Amino acid sequence: MSSPATKQQPSIAIVGAGVSGICLAVNLKRAGIHDFVILEKSNEVGGTWNENTYPGAACDVPSHLYSLSFEPNPNWTRKYPRQGEILEYFRGVARKYDIYSHIRFGVELDEAAFDEASGQWKLRTSTGEETMVKVLASGCGQLNRPAMPAIPGLESFKGASFHSARWDHSFDLNGKRVAVVGNGPSAIQFIPEVAKVAGELTVYHRTPNYVVPRLDRPYTAFERWLFAKVPGAGRAYRWALYWTLEKNRIAFTRGTWFNKLFRQIADQHMTTQIADEKLRAILTPDYDLGCKRILISDDWLPALTRPNVEVIGAEIDHITENTVVNKDGTVREVDAIIFGTGFESTKFLTPMKVVGAGGKPLTQAWQGGAEAHLGVSVAGFPNFFMMYGPNTNLGHNSIIFMIECQVSYILGCINKIRNNRLSYLDVKPEAMERYNIGVQEAIRESVWAAGCRSWYKTEDGKVTNNWSGFTAEYWWRTREPDFADYRLVSGS
């Protein structure tokens, strides 16, 4: 499984050529490490930005912050970048650093098992190949497996049906009767676009979300000139964006004045955009702001007031060959059903099988919910690292900042293994437990621990996805590995 870029067998395998995988790969090369391979199930780099091509797809983090710190882009066209522009940015980074030559496209990791005797991971891929690597790094992320609701009769539907992350561009929505199930971050982006062309659009809206203004706009020619020509202008703007968003973490602590301020902003946004009191009642949440993801949009609420759009607050009972039936018995004929129902976010690394020391599967280690030391290392799984792992998602800032922190930390561990000729290093169970107790204690003070259901938490209520504090704290804790937290095993 040697990559085209290297004659030798790779010593490092990265799973996924998304943002995390590209970031780690580039930093490995910058550190002089070239013996790695990337396994990518898709046909192109970009991860979520390669897969999510639905109309209106965009990022909810400002473009100058949703980019790698070492690879600024002065040419972003607007404040919040669209899917195509983001994808081209990461393709450009991959081309610049010759990452493509390390990638095996169309290859998925089926199973990884750690061999203590050799201190290596034995990998088996979807193509049937087997190989051994010293280090295994996951860049799968949290939002890569679409979640489909178990609605009775869905399999009998004769029209078009698809998830937003698997958009069917061959189906013409013009003039069609379309049903959308879900109202999360993806749905609020594609619904305004679908509403422009559909004959009838019915939005099945189970649990409302708080929505605040996006205030998106194109960058002016002068601003782009400034970012490109004035030394330090882009970096200063990036830092201003970072600290502006960083302060918003205060809003996710229950009872703070900032949380109440955000609630007022969301309520005011709703009042000014939705005049109909009945519709407003359907769209207004009854839980703490931030318990579910806060959505940002300028066109979602206006789209719901279009004459061809109907919002249904009742739950779906079942689906027939050409209808959607509510629990109240209401029947609507539709030509297409689009699911904006999110992802299996708490099932980290699904569906690959990861088996650690002593033959223990990762699924067994995570029976009570996924957890890791700093979201990166799992006790009993030596030389295995994750990016965008458990409890590293954010509600207030750029995930790319977190990924860069994790990559720096992982590089520190890889250098320790290589420079000290270690067979492997393995985070101590007590260090991981101590860390996660602290994370969960801090989360209990946050809005994420409130009573609503969200993709941040498991069915039994454990918050497995979100980081508990400020990103600056995470940077401080990951700036370099503390090897007192690890068991270091020397090579023979």
HELIX and SHEET records of a PDB file:
HELIX    1   1 VAL A   19  ARG A   30  1                                  12    
HELIX    2   2 THR A   48  GLU A   51  1                                   4    
HELIX    3   3 GLN A   83  LYS A   96  1                                  14    
HELIX    4   4 TYR A  100  HIS A  102  5                                   3    
HELIX    5   5 LEU A  154  SER A  156  5                                   3    
HELIX    6   6 SER A  164  ARG A  166  5                                   3    
HELIX    7   7 ALA A  187  VAL A  197  1                                  11    
HELIX    8   8 ALA A  221  LYS A  229  1                                   9    
HELIX    9   9 ALA A  233  GLU A  246  1                                  14    
HELIX   10  10 LYS A  247  PHE A  252  5                                   6    
HELIX   11  11 TRP A  257  GLN A  273  1                                  17    
HELIX   12  12 GLU A  277  LEU A  283  1                                   7    
HELIX   13  13 TRP A  300  LEU A  304  1                                   5    
HELIX   14  14 ALA A  357  GLY A  359  5                                   3    
HELIX   15  15 LEU A  362  ALA A  365  1                                   4    
HELIX   16  16 ILE A  399  ASN A  419  1                                  21    
HELIX   17  17 PRO A  429  ILE A  443  1                                  15    
HELIX   18  18 VAL A  447  ALA A  449  5                                   3    
HELIX   19  19 THR A  471  THR A  478  1                                   8    
HELIX   20  20 PHE A  483  ASP A  485  5                                   3    
SHEET    1   A 5 ILE A 103  PHE A 105  0                                        
SHEET    2   A 5 PHE A  36  GLU A  40  1                                        
SHEET    3   A 5 ILE A  12  VAL A  15  1                                        
SHEET    4   A 5 VAL A 135  SER A 138  1                                        
SHEET    5   A 5 PHE A 384  MET A 386  1                                        
SHEET    1   B 4 GLU A 130  VAL A 133  0                                        
SHEET    2   B 4 GLN A 120  THR A 125 -1                                        
SHEET    3   B 4 LEU A 109  ASP A 115 -1                                        
SHEET    4   B 4 LYS A 353  VAL A 355  1                                        
SHEET    1   C 5 ALA A 160  HIS A 163  0                                        
SHEET    2   C 5 ALA A 336  PHE A 339  1                                        
SHEET    3   C 5 ARG A 177  VAL A 181  1                                        
SHEET    4   C 5 GLU A 200  TYR A 204  1                                        
SHEET    5   C 5 VAL A 309  ILE A 312  1                                        
SHEET    1   D 2 VAL A 211  VAL A 212  0                                        
SHEET    2   D 2 LEU A 295  ILE A 296  1                                        
SHEET    1   E 3 ILE A 316  ILE A 319  0                                        
SHEET    2   E 3 THR A 323  ASN A 326 -1                                        
SHEET    3   E 3 VAL A 331  GLU A 333 -1                                        
SHEET    1   F 2 LEU A 422  VAL A 427  0                                        
SHEET    2   F 2 TYR A 486  SER A 490 -1                                        
END                                                                             
